[in-house]
Amino acid sequence: MSKEQKSDVENIFHGWKNSGNLDYVSCWYKKAADYMTDNKVRSALVSTNSICQGDSVAILWKPLFEAGVHIDFAHRTFRWDSESTSKAHVHCVIVGFSKAENKKPRQLFTSGQVNLVENINGYLIEADNVFVESRNKPLCDVPQIGIGNKPIDGGNYLFTKEEMEDFIKSEPKTEEYFKPWFGAVEFINRKPRYCLWLGECSPAELRKMPQARKRVEAVRELRLASKSPGTQKLADKPTRFHVENMPKGSYIVIPEVSSERRRYVPMGYMDDSVICSNKVRLMPSATMYHFGILNSNVHMSWMRVVCGRLKSDYDYSIKIVYNNFPWPTPTDKDRAAIEKTAQAILDARALYPDSSLADLYDPVTMPPELIKAHRANDKAVMQAYGFWGKLNSESECVAELMKMYESLTADK
């Protein structure tokens, strides 16, 4: 947004909590709601789908609903292709809303098909008006997850394989300081870059590596030149990262961004022989049970509704998606079943050692063994929730999860 647009948002949402996180299009919803006061006017807007995703839902729709607004009808996300030669497109929703007499049933459109429903909430699903708000710690008793490492190095510590090999030829002593580096793209495609990690290198050793020392000096100068006082302060320790998260042993890796074409966000295990970037989320102390729940259709259904998006791709948020997810209360039998089916997912992947997660989770090339393993895991997780045989769609699943969320947050 331009400065003028940001000023518009500040003026229109004056006094609203976290309104600075809203997209500019939110202004029209707020203005329309203002004009509805004390009359029966109804409004409908076509807008980008960000209006009904991520933290925007709680920031925008919660106060509007509290002011008497309700959604009369809606069309869930669809792609609106541009007629220009560039073939640009945006992902849109249509939301009809008012403060007028509450019409029931309401119309909820998906891919051009309409369902008559009792209520449409801010996520544009048939469920109660529940708002999933940003949370710093998990709602349930599960491991906390964090982002990976954020260097603020201007690219000085990151190398392709060929660049690393050339660098080592020029300075052989640096070989022991290189580690594979995985962000979301590298992890999903199994093509790591490489990081020159000098955070634990002694001054004496660093002075013996003049090429590495030049990289450190470049990082120091980059940070000193920053307008951010925090980044300038980081110049005092140029071999260290801005954010450091290097769990010992094995941990689960969750890509921050993943294609909407995949039914499951590709997750997996890494260990301390590699370094992960801030483009992935890391779960230390993770068990096979945790892996099974996270890879289930239950978790994916929740993620698809409450996550933000980059264009149409899933943006997996710690504070919105993971920390608010209602976990089941499994019996010992349930837990053992999920551990077994989770391991079967890893075993099915291992049958294709030449394939990346991008290959394995492409809906066209996903192997039958992996599909079967995921379906078995889905069933085991749904049985732990008590959903198996009772729910027939993702929207029904999310509606039940939102009831659990509402119950868990009722006295918090």
N, C-alpha and C positions, 0 to 999 in steps of 0.2 A: 504493500500500500504506500501511496505517497503521503507526505506530511499532512496534506489537506484531508485525505481520506482517513488517516488516523485521528485527526481532529474531529471529523464527523462522528466516528465511532465513540470517541470520548464524550462528545456533547450529547449524542442520542442515548447513550447508556450511562449517563452520569450517575455515579453512586452504586452501579451494579458491580458485584463481586466478579473479578477475573474477566471483565468484559474485553480487556486488551487481547485476549486469546481468540476472540470471535473474528470470523471473516467479515469483510465489508458488506456482503449480501445480507447479513443479519440485520442491518439497519432497516431494510424494507419491512421485515417481519415486525420489528419493534414499532415502526411508524404506523403500520397497518393496524396493529393491536391498539395503539393509542387512539386512532380514529374510531375504533369500535366502541369506545366507552359510551354507555347510555344510549345505544341504538342497536338495531338488528342487522347491520351491514355484515356481509360475509366477504371474505377475501380468499384468493387463491394465487399462489406464486410458483413460477418455475424457477428453480435455482440450482446451484451446485449442491451435490449431495453431502457436502461437509456439514450442512445445517443439521443433519440428523445422525452424526457420527462423533465418536470420541467424546472429549470433554465439552464440546459445543452443546450437547443435548442438555446437560445439567445447567450450564451457564445461561443458555437462552430460554429453553422451554420450561424449566422449573418456575422461574418468576412469572412467565406468561401464563402458565396453567394456574398458578396461585392467584393471578389477577382475573381469572374467569375465562381464559381462552381455552378452547378445546379443538381438536382436529376433527373436521367433518368428513373429509375423504383425503386419500393420498395415493400417489403412484410412487412405488419404490424405485430404486436406482435404475436408470436406463441411460444408454449412451446416445448423446445428441451429436450427430456428425455434422460438421460444417460443410456448406456447399462451396467453399473456396477450393482453389486448386491445391492448397497445402494439406487438405484432408484432416485438418485439426478437429478434435472432438473433445467434448467435456462430458462428465458423468453427472446427471441431473436427477432431481426429484420434483414432484409436484405436490404441494401441500395446500389443502383447502381448510381454512380455520375461521373461527368466529367466537363471539361471546353470546350469540343468539341462542334461541331454544335448541336444546341438545337433540339432534336428529339421530334416531336409531332405527334399524341398523345402519352402520356406516360402510362406505365402499373403500376397499383396500385393493389397489391394482398392483399386480406383479407380472412383468413381461406381457402386458396387455390383457391378462386374465383378471377378473374381478372376483373378490370374495366379500360377502356381507359379514361384518364383524360387529361386536358389541362396543369395542373401544380400540382406538389407535393411539399408541403412546409416542413419545418423542423420537423413538428409534424406528418408527413406522412399522411396528409389529403389533399383532393383536395380543395385548397384555395390559396389566394395570400400569398406571402412571408412575413408574419407578425410575429414579435418576441415579445412574452410576457415576459417582463423583470421585475425583482424584484422591488417592489414598497412599500414604507413605509406607505403610507396612501391610503385609497380607492380612486379609480378613480372617483367614483360618490358620491353624497351626501347621504351617508348611515352611520350607526354607525360603529365606529372602533371596531375591535375585537382583543382580545389578548389571550395569552396562560394562562392556569390556574396556580396553585401554584407549585413552585419548591423548595422543602425543603432543599436539601443537608444536610440530617440528618443521613445517613447511615442506614436508616430504623428504627431508634430509636423511631420515633413518629408515625409509621404506624403499625396497628394491624389487624389481622383477628377478626371476631366477638368473637370467643372463647378466643383468647388472650386478647381482651379487657375485657371480662367478668371476666377472672381470675385476671387481673390487678386491676380492680375495687374492687374485693373481698379483695385483699391485701391492697388496699388504697382507701376506699370509697369516699374520698373528690375529687378524680380525675374524678368522673362520669360526672360532669357538664362541664368538659373541653374536652370531646370526641365529635367528629362530624363525620357523615358518609363521606367517602372519595371516590370520583369517578374519575378514569382515563377512558380511552376509553374502556378497557375491562370490567371494573366494570359497566360503564354506559350502554353499549350495552347488557350486560348479567343480569343487575339489581341485581348485587351481590356486594354491597359496602364493602370496607375495612373501617377502622376507624382510625381517626387521633386524636392524643393528641395535641390539639392546645392550647399552653400556651403563645402565643404572647401577650395577654392582661392580663395575670395573674400577680398580684403584687408580689414583692419580699417577702413580709410578708406571702402571701398565699402559695407561692412556697416552702418556708422553712417549712411549715406545712405538706408538702407532700414529704417525703424523697425518695420514689420510683421514683416519677416524677423528683425530683432533680437529681437523678442518671442518668436519661435519658438526661437531659439537659447538665450535665457534660460530658457525653459520646459524645454528639454532639459537644460541645466546643472543646474537645480533637481531635475529628475527623477533624474538620476544621483547627485547629492549625497545624495538621500534613500534611495538603495538600501542594503540591508544588505551587499551584496557590496563588499569593498574594491577589487576590480578595476574595478567599475562606478563607484565613487566617484572613482577616479583618472581615469577617462575624462572627468569633469566639467571637467578642466583644458583639454580641447580639444573643446568642445561642438559645433563645426561638423563634426567628423570622426566616422566610424563606428567601431564596435567591431571589425568585420572589414571590410576594404576589398579588393576584388578587381575591378579594372576593366582587363581586358586591352586592349592596343592592337590595332587592326585587327579582323579577324573571328575568331570562336571558336565552338565547338560548345556548345550548351545542352542539358542533360539534366535533365528534371524530376525532382525528388526523389521525388514521389509521383504515380502514374499508375494509372488504372483497370485492373483485371484483365480487363475485357472486351476490351481492345485486344490484338491479337496482337503489336504492336510498340509500345514506349514511344516517343511522339512526340518526336523530337529535331530540332534545326535549327540554323541559323546566326544569330548576332547580331553586331553590331559596336559600336565604342566610342561611337556616338551614343546608346546606351541604357545603363541601369544595371540589373543583375540582382540579385535578392535572394538570401538564403541558402537559399531554398526550391528553388533549382536548382543543378546542378553545371556548372562551366565548364571546357572544354578549350581552352586557347590553343595556338597553333602546330599546329592540327589540319589534316590534309590530307584530300582526298576519299577516300583509302584508309582513313583512320581512321573517317570518317563511314560508309563502306560496311560495315566490320566491326561497328561499334557498332549499325547498323541491321539486322543479319542475324539470321536465325532461330537461328544458332549462339549468338550473344551473348545473345539473348532466352531461349533454353533455359537457359543458365547462370544468367542473372539470375533466372528464375522459381523455380529450385531453391534458390539460396543467399541470396537477398535476404530481408530482413525484410518484414513486412506491417503496414499500418495497416488494421485490419479485414481485408478481402481484397485491398486495393489494394497494388501493388508499392511498396516503399520502397527506392529505389536508393541503396545505400551505396557510398561511395568506398573505404573500408577493407576491406569484405567482397566486394562485387561487382566493382568495377573493378580494384582493385589486385591481386586474385588471379586475374583472368581470363587463361587461357593463349592468347596470340595465336599465329597460325600463322607459319611461316617461308616466305613466298611467293617464288615465282620472279618475275622481271621481268614475265613474261606474266600470272601470277596478279594481280600488283599492278595492271597496266594494265587488266585485265578488271574488277577491283573498282572502280577509279576511274571506269570507264565506267558501270557499273551504278549506282553511287552517285549520279552526276550525273543519271542517268535518273530516279531517285527524286525529286530536286529538280525536274526538268523536268515530271514528272507532277503534282506539287503545283502548279506554276506555271500549269497549265491551268485551275485553279479559284481565281482570285485573290480571290473573294468568300468563300472557305471557310477556316475556322480549322482547326488541327490536330485539334481535337475533332470537327469535321465530317468531316475526311478520314480519320480513323482509327476512327470508329465502325464496328463490324463490319457494320452494316446499310447505311450510306451510303458506305462506302469505294469510290471510283470504280474501275472496271475497269483504267484505265491505271495507277493507283497499285498495285493488286494485282499486275499484270503486272510492273511495275518491281521490286517487292519480291521476287517469285519469281525473277526473273533475278539479282538481287543475292544472294539466298540460295544459288542454284546456284553462282555465282562464288566465294562465300566457302567453301562446302563443298568445292569443288574445290581451293581453296588449302590446306585442312586434310587433303585426301585422304579426305573423308567421302562424297563424292558417289557414289551407286550402292551404298554399303556399309551405310548406316544407314537404319532404317525408322521411327524414332520419336524424340521428344525425349529420352526417358529413355536410349536408346542413345547419343545425342549427348552427353548430360551424363556418362554413364559414361566415354566416351572422353576428354572434357575433364578429368575427374577423374584419369584415368591420366596425362595430360599434366601436370596440376597436381602430382601426386605425384612425377613425375620431375623437374620444375623445382625442387621444394622439397626434394628428397632430401638435398642437401648444403648447405642454407642454415639 
